[in-house]
């Protein structure tokens, strides 16, 4: 029993965010139920046998499937426009499972180089231990993709917009090149959310999310999800998840369902405020490289307009004075909190060079455009005028 979108009514996005995938018990509850159970009972020994040999599919163990988790998976599949989804305990569990469930010794992976630090660790440190080659390219450069994908490749991994530099990748072009090399394309779509960008529509095969971010969006829980074709989720991904055990808890699945109910409203407000703040910060003394995909000044604004319906909730910029200047700026904020999380209802800010990307080292960070003065702002739901005042206070401290 797992989440698919094949039998759902053809509702629109806002309706699916609230009603998609609901399973009601015999008690006809309004709110989705939390099935806090590790296992399930059978009326007869024959029923148990049929469940395990899959002649009578049903829930058998919550590491394999759970009604609350299934509701979350189905709702996510409907939102993404995917055939199926599988939930995981964290976003990084989703990334790792999406890769390792289909790779083996001798395989080759091509990845964009601008990634979240933990994704880089999986690709650069963990996969080679299993005899899997990873080749990194500048995701913005189609010639580098073309050269790297001139050889047979098992998988392509990328994130767009990237964390934290908000670099974009031409999804349609890269997917076309990847498929020519025999690769499955995995897109980490966490910054764009399924509301602002639909990678499957551009040719991607698999999409992954840290549901901890915008999907929960309220700093309450961890979670992840992998979405793609039903055959991949059932025959390739599901056995890996079943036997390695990165299961999402029913309680966390319920919290994510509640987050989805307000996702569209929150993301719309966050995008609007992020655009206003990007304009507010542009051209300010002591700041440079103010980057926001929804701004005409973004180096890849045309690509953002083709792939995304809005610019997202993240703004990055560089504070003069390197690490010292950035720390002075961060420490002067009173409303915006210092945190490595993002996509939250509360505005959060971080210094990637000393937190999320610190282990890469100066040379690797510089290659990704992550200088010592760069900060990443995740815009929340506060009044944008209060956020402006807080940023002004921090600028004055410089």
C-alpha positions as CSV (number, residue, x, y, z in Angstrom):
1,X,0.0,0.0,0.0
2,X,1.8,3.1,-1.2
3,X,1.0,6.6,-2.5
4,X,0.1,7.0,-6.2
5,X,-2.0,9.6,-8.0
6,X,-3.5,7.2,-10.6
7,X,-7.1,7.0,-9.1
8,X,-7.5,10.5,-7.8
9,X,-10.1,13.0,-9.1
10,X,-8.8,15.7,-11.5
11,X,-8.8,18.5,-8.9
12,X,-6.8,21.6,-9.2
13,X,-3.7,22.4,-7.1
14,X,-5.3,24.3,-4.3
15,X,-7.9,21.5,-3.8
16,X,-5.3,18.7,-3.9
17,X,-3.3,20.5,-1.2
18,X,-6.2,20.2,1.2
19,X,-8.1,17.1,0.0
20,X,-5.7,15.0,-2.0
21,X,-5.2,11.4,-0.9
22,X,-7.4,11.5,2.2
23,X,-8.2,8.0,3.7
24,X,-11.0,8.1,6.2
25,X,-11.5,5.3,8.7
26,X,-14.8,3.8,9.8
27,X,-15.1,6.8,12.2
28,X,-15.4,9.3,9.3
29,X,-13.0,11.8,10.8
30,X,-12.7,15.3,9.3
31,X,-8.9,15.6,9.9
32,X,-6.5,13.0,8.6
33,X,-5.9,10.4,11.2
34,X,-2.5,9.6,12.7
35,X,-2.0,5.9,12.6
36,X,0.7,5.5,15.3
37,X,1.3,1.8,14.9
38,X,4.3,-0.3,14.1
39,X,2.5,-3.3,12.7
40,X,-0.9,-4.7,11.7
41,X,-2.9,-7.8,12.5
42,X,-4.4,-10.5,10.3
43,X,-7.7,-12.3,10.7
44,X,-6.1,-15.6,9.6
45,X,-2.7,-17.1,8.9
46,X,-3.8,-17.3,5.2
47,X,-4.4,-13.6,5.2
48,X,-0.9,-12.9,6.5
49,X,0.6,-15.2,3.9
50,X,-1.3,-13.5,1.1
51,X,-0.1,-10.1,2.4
52,X,3.5,-11.2,2.3
53,X,3.4,-12.8,-1.1
54,X,1.6,-9.8,-2.4
55,X,-1.5,-11.6,-3.7
56,X,-3.6,-9.5,-1.4
57,X,-1.7,-6.1,-0.9
58,X,-2.3,-4.4,2.4
59,X,-0.4,-2.7,5.2
60,X,1.9,-5.2,6.9
61,X,4.5,-3.1,8.8
62,X,5.0,0.7,9.1
63,X,8.5,0.5,7.8
64,X,7.0,-0.6,4.5
65,X,3.9,1.5,4.5
66,X,1.4,3.3,6.8
67,X,-2.0,4.9,6.1
68,X,-0.9,8.4,7.3
69,X,2.3,8.2,5.3
70,X,0.4,7.0,2.3
71,X,-1.9,10.0,2.4
72,X,1.2,12.3,2.4
73,X,2.7,10.4,-0.5
74,X,-0.5,10.5,-2.6
75,X,-0.9,14.2,-2.0
76,X,2.7,14.9,-3.0
77,X,2.3,12.8,-6.2
78,X,-0.8,14.8,-7.1
79,X,0.9,18.1,-6.4
80,X,4.0,17.2,-8.4
81,X,2.1,15.6,-11.3
82,X,4.0,12.3,-10.7
83,X,2.8,8.8,-11.0
84,X,4.0,7.8,-7.5
85,X,5.9,9.0,-4.4
86,X,7.7,7.5,-1.5
87,X,8.3,9.3,1.7
88,X,11.5,9.2,3.8
89,X,12.6,10.3,7.2
90,X,14.6,13.3,5.9
91,X,15.4,15.1,2.7
92,X,18.9,13.6,2.7
93,X,17.5,10.2,3.0
94,X,15.4,10.9,-0.1
95,X,18.5,12.1,-2.0
96,X,20.6,9.1,-1.0
97,X,17.8,6.6,-1.7
98,X,17.0,8.1,-5.1
99,X,20.7,7.6,-6.1
100,X,21.7,4.3,-4.4
101,X,18.5,2.4,-5.2
102,X,19.6,2.4,-8.9
103,X,23.4,2.6,-8.9
104,X,26.0,-0.2,-8.7
105,X,29.8,-0.5,-8.8
106,X,31.2,0.7,-12.2
107,X,28.4,3.2,-12.8
108,X,28.9,6.8,-13.6
109,X,27.1,9.9,-12.3
110,X,27.3,13.4,-13.7
111,X,26.3,16.2,-11.3
112,X,26.1,20.0,-11.2
113,X,28.8,21.3,-8.8
114,X,26.6,23.9,-7.0
115,X,24.8,21.7,-4.4
116,X,23.9,21.7,-0.8
117,X,26.9,20.6,1.2
118,X,25.4,17.2,2.3
119,X,24.5,16.4,-1.4
120,X,28.1,17.1,-2.4
121,X,29.3,14.7,0.4
122,X,27.2,11.9,-0.9
123,X,28.3,12.4,-4.5
124,X,32.0,13.1,-3.9
125,X,32.8,11.0,-0.8
126,X,30.2,8.2,-0.4
127,X,29.5,7.0,-3.9
128,X,33.2,6.5,-4.8
129,X,33.5,4.2,-1.8
130,X,31.2,1.9,-3.8
131,X,33.1,2.2,-7.0
132,X,30.7,4.7,-8.5
133,X,32.3,7.6,-10.4
134,X,31.0,11.1,-10.0
135,X,31.9,13.9,-12.5
136,X,31.0,17.5,-11.5
137,X,30.2,20.2,-14.0
138,X,29.3,23.9,-13.9
139,X,25.5,23.4,-14.2
140,X,25.1,26.7,-16.1
141,X,27.4,25.6,-18.9
142,X,25.7,23.3,-21.4
143,X,29.1,22.6,-23.1
144,X,30.4,21.1,-19.9
145,X,27.2,18.9,-19.7
146,X,27.6,17.9,-23.3
147,X,31.2,16.9,-22.8
148,X,30.5,15.0,-19.6
149,X,27.5,13.2,-21.1
150,X,29.3,12.1,-24.2
151,X,30.0,8.8,-22.4
152,X,27.3,6.4,-21.0
153,X,26.0,7.6,-17.7
154,X,23.7,6.0,-15.1
155,X,22.3,9.1,-13.4
156,X,22.4,12.9,-13.5
157,X,21.9,14.8,-10.3
158,X,21.3,18.6,-10.0
159,X,19.5,21.3,-8.0
160,X,18.1,24.4,-9.5
161,X,18.0,27.0,-8.1
162,X,21.1,26.0,-6.3
163,X,21.9,26.3,-2.6
164,X,23.0,29.0,-1.7
165,X,24.1,30.8,-4.9
166,X,20.7,30.6,-6.7
167,X,22.3,29.4,-9.9
168,X,19.9,27.9,-12.5
169,X,20.2,25.0,-14.8
170,X,18.4,24.6,-18.2
171,X,16.3,21.6,-17.3
172,X,15.0,20.7,-20.7
173,X,18.5,20.9,-22.4
174,X,20.2,18.9,-19.7
175,X,17.5,16.2,-19.6
176,X,17.8,15.8,-23.3
177,X,21.5,15.4,-23.1
178,X,21.2,13.0,-20.1
179,X,18.7,10.8,-21.8
180,X,21.0,10.6,-24.8
181,X,23.7,9.2,-22.5
182,X,21.2,6.7,-21.0
183,X,21.0,8.5,-17.7
184,X,18.0,9.0,-15.3
185,X,17.8,12.6,-14.2
186,X,17.2,13.4,-10.5
187,X,16.3,17.0,-9.6
188,X,16.5,18.4,-6.1
189,X,13.6,20.9,-6.4
190,X,13.6,22.1,-2.8
191,X,14.2,25.8,-3.5
192,X,11.5,26.1,-6.1
193,X,8.9,23.9,-4.4
194,X,6.5,21.9,-6.6
195,X,4.4,25.1,-6.9
196,X,7.0,27.2,-8.7
197,X,8.8,24.6,-10.9
198,X,7.7,21.1,-12.2
199,X,10.9,19.3,-13.3
200,X,9.0,16.3,-14.7
201,X,7.4,18.7,-17.3
202,X,10.9,19.5,-18.6
203,X,12.0,15.9,-18.9
204,X,13.3,15.0,-15.5
205,X,12.7,11.4,-14.4
206,X,12.8,11.7,-10.6
207,X,12.3,14.7,-8.2
208,X,13.4,14.8,-4.6
209,X,12.5,17.2,-1.7
210,X,13.4,17.9,1.8
211,X,9.9,18.2,3.1
212,X,11.5,19.8,6.2
213,X,11.6,23.1,4.2
214,X,8.6,24.7,2.6
215,X,6.4,21.7,2.7
216,X,6.3,21.7,6.5
217,X,7.4,25.3,6.5
218,X,6.9,25.8,10.2
219,X,10.1,24.4,11.8
220,X,8.3,21.4,13.3
221,X,9.5,18.2,11.7
222,X,11.9,16.5,9.3
223,X,10.8,14.6,6.2
224,X,11.7,13.8,2.6
225,X,10.0,12.5,-0.5
226,X,11.1,10.9,-3.8
227,X,8.7,11.2,-6.8
228,X,8.7,9.6,-10.2
229,X,7.3,6.8,-12.4
230,X,5.2,4.1,-10.7
231,X,7.4,1.4,-12.0
232,X,10.6,3.1,-10.6
233,X,8.9,3.7,-7.2
234,X,7.5,0.2,-6.9
235,X,10.2,-2.0,-8.4
236,X,13.5,0.0,-7.8
237,X,13.0,2.4,-4.9
238,X,10.5,0.6,-2.7
239,X,12.7,-2.5,-2.1
240,X,15.7,-0.2,-1.2
241,X,13.6,1.7,1.3
242,X,11.9,-1.4,2.7
243,X,15.2,-3.1,3.5
244,X,17.3,-0.1,4.6
245,X,14.6,1.5,6.7
246,X,14.6,5.3,6.3
247,X,10.8,5.4,7.0
248,X,8.9,8.6,7.7
249,X,7.1,8.4,11.0
250,X,3.2,8.7,10.9
251,X,3.3,11.7,13.2
252,X,5.7,13.6,10.9
253,X,3.7,12.6,7.9
254,X,0.6,14.1,9.6
255,X,2.5,17.3,10.3
256,X,3.6,17.5,6.6
257,X,0.0,17.0,5.5
258,X,-1.0,19.9,7.6
259,X,1.9,21.9,6.1
260,X,0.6,21.2,2.6
261,X,-2.8,22.7,3.4
262,X,-1.2,26.2,3.6
263,X,1.8,25.7,1.2
264,X,0.3,27.7,-1.7
265,X,-0.7,30.6,0.6
266,X,2.7,30.7,2.3
267,X,4.9,30.4,-0.8
268,X,2.9,33.1,-2.6
269,X,3.5,35.5,0.3
270,X,7.1,34.6,0.7
271,X,7.8,35.1,-3.0
272,X,6.2,38.5,-3.0
273,X,8.2,39.6,0.1
274,X,11.5,38.1,-1.3
275,X,11.1,40.1,-4.5
276,X,10.5,43.3,-2.5
277,X,13.5,42.7,-0.3
278,X,15.7,41.8,-3.3
279,X,14.8,45.2,-4.8
280,X,15.3,46.9,-1.5
281,X,18.8,45.4,-1.1
282,X,20.0,46.0,-4.6
283,X,22.5,48.8,-5.0
284,X,22.9,49.3,-1.2
285,X,26.3,50.4,0.1
286,X,28.3,47.6,1.6
287,X,26.3,45.0,-0.4
288,X,27.0,43.3,-3.7
289,X,25.8,40.4,-5.8
290,X,22.2,40.6,-4.7
291,X,20.7,37.5,-6.3
292,X,17.1,36.6,-6.7
293,X,15.7,34.4,-9.6
294,X,12.6,36.6,-9.9
295,X,14.6,39.8,-10.4
296,X,15.5,41.1,-13.9
297,X,19.0,41.6,-12.6
298,X,19.6,37.9,-12.0
299,X,22.2,36.6,-14.5
300,X,19.8,33.9,-15.6
301,X,16.6,35.9,-15.4
302,X,15.4,34.6,-18.8
303,X,15.8,31.0,-17.9
304,X,14.1,31.6,-14.5
305,X,11.1,33.1,-16.4
306,X,10.9,30.0,-18.6
307,X,11.2,27.4,-15.9
308,X,9.7,29.0,-12.8
309,X,6.4,30.8,-12.1
310,X,8.0,33.0,-9.4
311,X,11.4,33.6,-8.0
312,X,11.1,31.7,-4.7
313,X,11.6,32.6,-1.1
314,X,15.4,32.8,-1.0
315,X,17.7,35.8,-1.6
316,X,21.5,35.7,-1.4
317,X,23.9,38.6,-1.3
318,X,27.4,39.5,-0.3
319,X,28.3,41.7,2.6
320,X,31.5,43.8,2.3
321,X,34.3,42.9,4.6
322,X,34.3,39.1,4.1
323,X,33.5,36.9,7.1
324,X,34.0,39.8,9.6
325,X,31.5,42.0,7.8
326,X,29.0,39.2,7.3
327,X,29.1,38.3,11.0
328,X,28.7,41.9,12.0
329,X,25.7,42.1,9.7
330,X,24.1,38.9,11.1
331,X,24.7,39.8,14.7
332,X,23.0,43.1,14.3
333,X,19.7,41.6,13.2
334,X,16.9,41.5,15.8
335,X,13.9,40.0,13.9
336,X,15.6,37.7,11.3
337,X,17.0,34.7,13.1
338,X,20.4,33.1,12.4
339,X,19.6,29.5,11.3
340,X,20.8,27.0,8.7
341,X,17.1,26.0,7.9
342,X,15.1,27.6,5.2
343,X,11.5,27.7,3.8
344,X,10.1,28.5,7.2
345,X,7.3,30.9,8.2
346,X,9.9,32.8,10.2
347,X,12.6,34.7,8.2
348,X,16.0,33.0,8.7
349,X,19.5,33.9,7.6
350,X,22.8,31.9,7.4
351,X,26.4,32.3,6.5
352,X,27.0,29.3,4.2
353,X,30.9,29.4,4.3
354,X,30.9,28.6,8.0
355,X,27.8,26.5,8.2
356,X,26.1,24.5,5.4
357,X,29.1,24.6,3.1
358,X,32.0,24.9,5.5
359,X,33.5,21.4,4.9
360,X,34.0,22.1,1.2
361,X,37.0,24.4,1.8
362,X,37.8,27.8,0.3
363,X,38.7,26.7,-3.2
364,X,35.6,24.5,-3.7
365,X,33.4,27.3,-2.2
366,X,34.9,29.9,-4.5
367,X,34.1,27.7,-7.5
368,X,30.5,27.7,-6.5
369,X,30.5,31.4,-5.9
370,X,30.3,31.1,-2.1
371,X,32.5,33.9,-0.8
372,X,33.2,34.6,2.8
373,X,30.8,37.6,2.7
374,X,27.9,35.7,1.2
375,X,24.7,35.3,3.3
376,X,21.5,33.4,2.4
377,X,18.2,34.9,3.5
378,X,15.1,32.8,3.7
379,X,12.1,35.1,3.7
380,X,9.2,34.3,5.9
381,X,5.7,35.6,6.5
382,X,6.5,38.7,8.7
383,X,5.4,42.1,7.5
384,X,7.9,43.1,4.8
385,X,8.3,46.6,6.3
386,X,9.5,45.1,9.5
387,X,12.0,43.0,7.6
388,X,13.2,46.1,5.7
389,X,13.8,47.8,9.0
390,X,15.7,44.9,10.5
391,X,17.9,44.7,7.4
392,X,18.5,48.5,7.5
393,X,19.5,48.1,11.2
394,X,22.1,45.5,10.2
395,X,23.4,47.6,7.3
396,X,23.9,50.5,9.6
397,X,26.1,48.3,11.8
398,X,28.5,48.0,8.9
